[in-house]
Amino acid sequence: METYRRYRKDAAPPGSIVIKFYHSGDQIRGFIRKVARPGEDDAIFPGEEMEPDDAFRAARNKMTGGESPPIYVELSEGVRWDPAWGMLQ
């Protein structure tokens, strides 16, 4: 089971991958961004709304190098964590 970290502003180091989940109608969708250095804008990866499983898979694919840094998750208002996605710390 994968473990993810809850995104908090200024807690994720530059280069971190963040999945933001939000409501789109009656479904949960996500998009991925990469945290930029202070004073710069985060890089939002182009793409369409993704279902949670696809967003997690795409985030893992964006990771570079042999290390496995944490993937951060940001939940928009009203979105609740689904334990089937893994563990959220």
DOMARVO-791575 format. One record per residue (C-alpha): residue in one letter; z, y, x. Coordinates in Angstrom, 3 decimals. Last residue first. Layout:
<rs>
<r><zalum>A</zalum><c3>Z</c3><c2>Y</c2><c1>X</c1></r>
...
</rs>
This chain:
<rs>
<r><zalum>Q</zalum><c3>6.430</c3><c2>11.117</c2><c1>0.223</c1></r>
<r><zalum>L</zalum><c3>3.829</c3><c2>9.709</c2><c1>-2.158</c1></r>
<r><zalum>M</zalum><c3>3.394</c3><c2>5.937</c2><c1>-2.220</c1></r>
<r><zalum>G</zalum><c3>0.185</c3><c2>4.233</c2><c1>-3.321</c1></r>
<r><zalum>W</zalum><c3>-2.492</c3><c2>5.060</c2><c1>-5.894</c1></r>
<r><zalum>A</zalum><c3>-1.024</c3><c2>2.565</c2><c1>-8.406</c1></r>
<r><zalum>P</zalum><c3>2.133</c3><c2>4.714</c2><c1>-8.363</c1></r>
<r><zalum>D</zalum><c3>0.201</c3><c2>7.374</c2><c1>-10.353</c1></r>
<r><zalum>W</zalum><c3>1.375</c3><c2>10.856</c2><c1>-9.359</c1></r>
<r><zalum>R</zalum><c3>1.468</c3><c2>13.281</c2><c1>-12.246</c1></r>
<r><zalum>V</zalum><c3>-0.979</c3><c2>16.101</c2><c1>-12.877</c1></r>
<r><zalum>G</zalum><c3>0.400</c3><c2>18.818</c2><c1>-15.169</c1></r>
<r><zalum>E</zalum><c3>-0.042</c3><c2>21.660</c2><c1>-12.695</c1></r>
<r><zalum>S</zalum><c3>-2.260</c3><c2>20.654</c2><c1>-9.837</c1></r>
<r><zalum>L</zalum><c3>-1.133</c3><c2>17.868</c2><c1>-7.509</c1></r>
<r><zalum>E</zalum><c3>-1.739</c3><c2>18.328</c2><c1>-3.787</c1></r>
<r><zalum>V</zalum><c3>-1.988</c3><c2>15.203</c2><c1>-1.652</c1></r>
<r><zalum>Y</zalum><c3>-1.855</c3><c2>15.018</c2><c1>2.140</c1></r>
<r><zalum>I</zalum><c3>-3.497</c3><c2>12.262</c2><c1>4.146</c1></r>
<r><zalum>P</zalum><c3>-1.377</c3><c2>11.244</c2><c1>7.091</c1></r>
<r><zalum>P</zalum><c3>-2.784</c3><c2>10.930</c2><c1>10.605</c1></r>
<r><zalum>S</zalum><c3>-4.409</c3><c2>7.600</c2><c1>11.501</c1></r>
<r><zalum>E</zalum><c3>-5.389</c3><c2>7.803</c2><c1>15.122</c1></r>
<r><zalum>G</zalum><c3>-8.600</c3><c2>6.274</c2><c1>16.406</c1></r>
<r><zalum>G</zalum><c3>-10.631</c3><c2>9.415</c2><c1>16.093</c1></r>
<r><zalum>T</zalum><c3>-11.733</c3><c2>11.262</c2><c1>12.997</c1></r>
<r><zalum>M</zalum><c3>-10.533</c3><c2>11.025</c2><c1>9.407</c1></r>
<r><zalum>K</zalum><c3>-13.249</c3><c2>11.990</c2><c1>6.935</c1></r>
<r><zalum>N</zalum><c3>-13.742</c3><c2>8.345</c2><c1>5.861</c1></r>
<r><zalum>R</zalum><c3>-10.076</c3><c2>8.126</c2><c1>4.845</c1></r>
<r><zalum>A</zalum><c3>-10.568</c3><c2>11.198</c2><c1>2.646</c1></r>
<r><zalum>A</zalum><c3>-13.686</c3><c2>9.668</c2><c1>1.043</c1></r>
<r><zalum>R</zalum><c3>-11.758</c3><c2>6.488</c2><c1>0.152</c1></r>
<r><zalum>F</zalum><c3>-8.856</c3><c2>8.474</c2><c1>-1.310</c1></r>
<r><zalum>A</zalum><c3>-11.253</c3><c2>10.632</c2><c1>-3.340</c1></r>
<r><zalum>D</zalum><c3>-13.146</c3><c2>7.570</c2><c1>-4.595</c1></r>
<r><zalum>D</zalum><c3>-9.907</c3><c2>5.968</c2><c1>-5.799</c1></r>
<r><zalum>P</zalum><c3>-8.858</c3><c2>9.228</c2><c1>-7.498</c1></r>
<r><zalum>E</zalum><c3>-12.146</c3><c2>9.793</c2><c1>-9.375</c1></r>
<r><zalum>M</zalum><c3>-14.293</c3><c2>12.364</c2><c1>-7.681</c1></r>
<r><zalum>E</zalum><c3>-15.546</c3><c2>15.753</c2><c1>-8.812</c1></r>
<r><zalum>E</zalum><c3>-18.744</c3><c2>16.511</c2><c1>-7.022</c1></r>
<r><zalum>G</zalum><c3>-19.407</c3><c2>17.149</c2><c1>-3.453</c1></r>
<r><zalum>P</zalum><c3>-19.099</c3><c2>19.679</c2><c1>-0.754</c1></r>
<r><zalum>F</zalum><c3>-16.136</c3><c2>19.336</c2><c1>1.556</c1></r>
<r><zalum>I</zalum><c3>-13.888</c3><c2>22.353</c2><c1>1.336</c1></r>
<r><zalum>A</zalum><c3>-13.088</c3><c2>23.794</c2><c1>4.747</c1></r>
<r><zalum>D</zalum><c3>-9.847</c3><c2>25.776</c2><c1>4.661</c1></r>
<r><zalum>D</zalum><c3>-10.248</c3><c2>29.501</c2><c1>5.265</c1></r>
<r><zalum>E</zalum><c3>-9.124</c3><c2>30.997</c2><c1>8.575</c1></r>
<r><zalum>G</zalum><c3>-6.098</c3><c2>33.190</c2><c1>9.372</c1></r>
<r><zalum>P</zalum><c3>-3.931</c3><c2>30.242</c2><c1>10.353</c1></r>
<r><zalum>R</zalum><c3>-6.055</c3><c2>27.286</c2><c1>11.537</c1></r>
<r><zalum>A</zalum><c3>-7.918</c3><c2>25.379</c2><c1>8.860</c1></r>
<r><zalum>V</zalum><c3>-6.766</c3><c2>22.526</c2><c1>6.617</c1></r>
<r><zalum>K</zalum><c3>-9.618</c3><c2>20.187</c2><c1>5.667</c1></r>
<r><zalum>R</zalum><c3>-10.528</c3><c2>19.883</c2><c1>1.999</c1></r>
<r><zalum>I</zalum><c3>-11.131</c3><c2>17.092</c2><c1>-0.464</c1></r>
<r><zalum>F</zalum><c3>-11.718</c3><c2>17.195</c2><c1>-4.204</c1></r>
<r><zalum>G</zalum><c3>-10.057</c3><c2>15.282</c2><c1>-6.988</c1></r>
<r><zalum>R</zalum><c3>-10.414</c3><c2>14.285</c2><c1>-10.607</c1></r>
<r><zalum>I</zalum><c3>-7.924</c3><c2>13.225</c2><c1>-13.277</c1></r>
<r><zalum>Q</zalum><c3>-9.416</c3><c2>12.723</c2><c1>-16.735</c1></r>
<r><zalum>D</zalum><c3>-8.821</c3><c2>14.214</c2><c1>-20.181</c1></r>
<r><zalum>G</zalum><c3>-10.963</c3><c2>17.274</c2><c1>-19.559</c1></r>
<r><zalum>S</zalum><c3>-11.011</c3><c2>17.729</c2><c1>-15.828</c1></r>
<r><zalum>H</zalum><c3>-7.374</c3><c2>17.751</c2><c1>-14.812</c1></r>
<r><zalum>Y</zalum><c3>-6.528</c3><c2>18.295</c2><c1>-11.149</c1></r>
<r><zalum>F</zalum><c3>-6.012</c3><c2>16.351</c2><c1>-7.936</c1></r>
<r><zalum>K</zalum><c3>-6.246</c3><c2>18.070</c2><c1>-4.570</c1></r>
<r><zalum>I</zalum><c3>-6.862</c3><c2>15.760</c2><c1>-1.629</c1></r>
<r><zalum>V</zalum><c3>-5.861</c3><c2>17.257</c2><c1>1.711</c1></r>
<r><zalum>I</zalum><c3>-7.132</c3><c2>16.256</c2><c1>5.168</c1></r>
<r><zalum>S</zalum><c3>-5.265</c3><c2>17.686</c2><c1>8.136</c1></r>
<r><zalum>G</zalum><c3>-7.225</c3><c2>19.551</c2><c1>10.821</c1></r>
<r><zalum>P</zalum><c3>-4.702</c3><c2>22.341</c2><c1>11.051</c1></r>
<r><zalum>P</zalum><c3>-1.163</c3><c2>21.022</c2><c1>10.518</c1></r>
<r><zalum>A</zalum><c3>0.159</c3><c2>20.360</c2><c1>6.997</c1></r>
<r><zalum>A</zalum><c3>3.508</c3><c2>22.051</c2><c1>6.331</c1></r>
<r><zalum>D</zalum><c3>2.191</c3><c2>25.623</c2><c1>6.004</c1></r>
<r><zalum>K</zalum><c3>1.630</c3><c2>25.182</c2><c1>2.266</c1></r>
<r><zalum>R</zalum><c3>3.135</c3><c2>21.958</c2><c1>1.021</c1></r>
<r><zalum>Y</zalum><c3>1.056</c3><c2>18.846</c2><c1>0.463</c1></r>
<r><zalum>R</zalum><c3>2.927</c3><c2>15.715</c2><c1>-0.562</c1></r>
<r><zalum>R</zalum><c3>2.372</c3><c2>13.021</c2><c1>2.004</c1></r>
<r><zalum>Y</zalum><c3>0.504</c3><c2>9.781</c2><c1>1.403</c1></r>
<r><zalum>T</zalum><c3>1.488</c3><c2>6.151</c2><c1>1.923</c1></r>
<r><zalum>E</zalum><c3>-1.030</c3><c2>3.376</c2><c1>1.394</c1></r>
<r><zalum>M</zalum><c3>0.000</c3><c2>0.000</c2><c1>0.000</c1></r>
</rs>
